[in-house]
Every structure is written in C-alpha cells, then in structure tokens.
Amino acid sequence: MNSVSLIGRLTRDPEVRYGAASQTAVARFSIAIDRGRDRDGNDRGADYPNIVCFGKTAELVEKYLGKGRLVGITGRIQTGSYEKDGKKVYTTEVLADRVEFLDRGDRTSETSQSFSTPAPAAPAMPSVPEGFSQLTDDDIPF
C-alpha cells in the first residue's frame, strides 16, 4: 500500500504550470514537517518533502495557499530519476490527492477548508468557494 498523510507548513508559495497539450494545472511546493525533540529535549530538525498536485486542486492551491500556511496532505509517494550532467539524479515526491487548510490565513475564510482531486461535483454553499467543503470541528480527526 502506498499512502501518506502529512501535516506541515509551506516553505514557499506554490508554483503552478500548465501542461502544453492538456492545459492541466500542476502545482509544486514543499512543506516543513517538524521531527520533534529527542529524549534530551534537543530539536531533531525537520523534513521538507516536495508536494505535487494536479487539476482543480492545483489551481485552488495557487489561489489560496502561500508560504507559512499550515496544511494537511494525503496522497502517495512517487520516486523517479533523470540524467543531469552525466549523473543520475533520484527524486521523491508526494502526489497529493487531498489538501486541507489547517489554519486561518488572510486568503481564506475563518473555517478550515479542504479540496481533493478528483473533486466530486457537489453543490457548493454560497459562502464556500467552488471545490471546497465546509468542515466542522467534528470532521477533524485530531
């Protein structure tokens, strides 16, 4: 099974590009995930995985997320490689199926928001942007 759930803060604003043939949006960003502290109370650092999402999710990420925002990501890990200057470079990315806003930001409303790829066509509430669903405290598992 290839499944991952992460919570962290964006290290930079998302970068969105569109595919030449399909015109599908592709968003790339990374998040900082705190490793916590060791037994002696020393900071163990952080991890910075690269996140990739597609389509409507990518467009909404670009519109509503920015550096420093706390997000929850669910998806899968994908590895790959390419040649650069005659050397093989290995990559690891998280392909996000779902991105959730976990804090309030100046670009969103006061409640947590989430969106997924592919998003089911559900009628949107007037105060919630298209592609988002209204969450209550009971919806958050922690």
LINFEN-V448565 format. One record per residue. SS is DSSP state (A for helix, B for strand, O for the rest). NEAR is the number of other ideal C-beta (glycine too) atoms within 12 Angstrom. Layout:
BEGIN
[[SS:NEAR] [SS:NEAR]]
END
This chain:
BEGIN
[[O:5] [O:12] [O:15] [B:26] [B:22] [B:34] [B:27] [B:31] [B:28] [B:38] [O:25] [O:20] [O:20] [O:34] [B:24] [B:25] [B:18] [B:17] [O:13] [O:8] [O:6] [O:11] [O:13] [O:21] [B:25] [B:29] [B:38] [B:28] [B:36] [B:29] [B:37] [B:25] [B:27] [B:17] [O:14] [O:13] [B:12] [O:10] [O:7] [O:7] [O:8] [O:10] [B:11] [O:14] [O:13] [B:18] [B:20] [O:22] [O:32] [B:32] [B:44] [B:36] [B:39] [B:32] [A:29] [A:27] [A:40] [A:34] [A:28] [A:36] [A:43] [A:28] [A:26] [A:34] [O:42] [O:24] [O:19] [O:20] [O:33] [B:26] [B:45] [B:36] [B:43] [B:27] [B:30] [B:24] [B:24] [B:20] [B:16] [B:15] [B:13] [B:12] [B:10] [B:10] [O:7] [O:7] [B:9] [B:11] [B:13] [B:13] [B:18] [B:20] [B:28] [B:35] [B:32] [B:42] [B:30] [B:32] [B:48] [B:37] [B:36] [O:28] [O:25] [O:16] [O:23] [O:12] [O:22] [O:29] [O:19] [O:14] [O:24] [O:30] [O:39] [B:34] [B:42] [B:27] [O:30] [O:16] [O:25] [O:12] [O:9] [O:15] [O:10] [O:17] [O:16] [O:10] [O:13] [O:24] [O:24] [O:20] [O:28] [O:31] [O:25] [O:21] [O:23] [O:10] [A:10] [A:9] [A:16] [O:17] [O:12] [O:11]]
END
